Amino acid sequence: MSEVIVITSGKGGVGKTTTSANIGTGLALSGKKVVLIDTDIGLRNLDVVMGLENRIVYNLVDVVEGNCRLRQALIKDKRYPGLYLLPSAQTRDKTAVSPNQMIKLTEQLKEQFDYILLDCPAGIERGFQNAVAGANRAIVVTTPEVSAIRDADRIIGLLGTYEIGKIELIVNRIRADMMKKGDMMSVDDVVDILSVPLLGAVYDDESVVIATNHGEPLVGGDSPAGIAFSNIVKRIEGEQIPLMTEEKEHSIRIFFSTILQKIQEG
Amino acid sequence: MSILHIFSKKKSGDVAKDRLKILLISDRINCSPELMEQIKAEISAVICKYMQIDREKMEIQVSKRKINVFW
């Protein structure tokens, strides 16, 4: 049975696209057939985060309007067998696609793919309604900041009005040093406020910027964010992975790098 | 950041959590903080009409499922 998962947040810039790209790649690495759909019509970005921007011929709007066949618009990621991208249109707006058309599209994709991941645009208007329409599972991405959490809460409320069986949370860009000082809400605090099961927490990690610069995923690598995304992928597939593994691994890494630094400084 | 923030004992993470808790109550029931204050004031006025309670010491908490009155 294939799953249609929407990755959403309400607020922009919290890491939806990075999260989508890494979950998609991670699922493909574990042998699943995955299609990522960029539903942000007018502001497409998933292609460039995945390093597939030079391969676009047709897009989501072309498929919906019947300008091409679905398989013509799907870009196969040659680095990862089983990973496909359906890019968004850059020169149109959100009204070019309707929620009903999205339901039809996801139904069609279910025949070929194990996972259909929808990268949702920011906001709660048409773009959100399109992305959510065909989904049966939702991942809400937030950061430990008041604005992002407030918007996430609103999104969780709205998701409740759709036929979505499972809503889970990813807390992105957490910082161990700030949490230790009490200057950042802890992951537990965020979960407590939003009352949604936690799928994972991702460290604010400079390797995210570096990977995005290259158009490469983090998942499969040994950076703190890469490990976090790998664990998230395993949890999506139903594996029981303890939630703070990445924190422990990260603190060990910090511990050793501080020692190393001290030695080098003499 | 003011000097007040530097010397206050409360961690900014806790400040954020407390602010959010209050904010989300009004967001969730789609009611502005001003309107919430008005509701609380009217509830306390009604209670004080029938019971002898010091209004200054009364506290009313509104959440998604219930309204608590403490005194």
Chai-1 contact restraints between the chains, C-beta under 6 A:
chainA,res_idxA,chainB,res_idxB,connection_type,confidence,min_distance_angstrom,max_distance_angstrom,comment,restraint_id
A,V146,B,A16,contact,1.0,0.0,6.0,A-B,restraint_1
A,V146,B,L20,contact,1.0,0.0,6.0,A-B,restraint_2
A,I149,B,L20,contact,1.0,0.0,6.0,A-B,restraint_3
A,D153,B,L24,contact,1.0,0.0,6.0,A-B,restraint_4
A,G182,B,K11,contact,1.0,0.0,6.0,A-B,restraint_5
A,G182,B,G13,contact,1.0,0.0,6.0,A-B,restraint_6
A,D183,B,S12,contact,1.0,0.0,6.0,A-B,restraint_7
A,D183,B,G13,contact,1.0,0.0,6.0,A-B,restraint_8
A,M184,B,G13,contact,1.0,0.0,6.0,A-B,restraint_9
A,M185,B,G13,contact,1.0,0.0,6.0,A-B,restraint_10
A,M185,B,A16,contact,1.0,0.0,6.0,A-B,restraint_11
A,M185,B,K17,contact,1.0,0.0,6.0,A-B,restraint_12
A,D189,B,K17,contact,1.0,0.0,6.0,A-B,restraint_13
A,I193,B,L20,contact,1.0,0.0,6.0,A-B,restraint_14
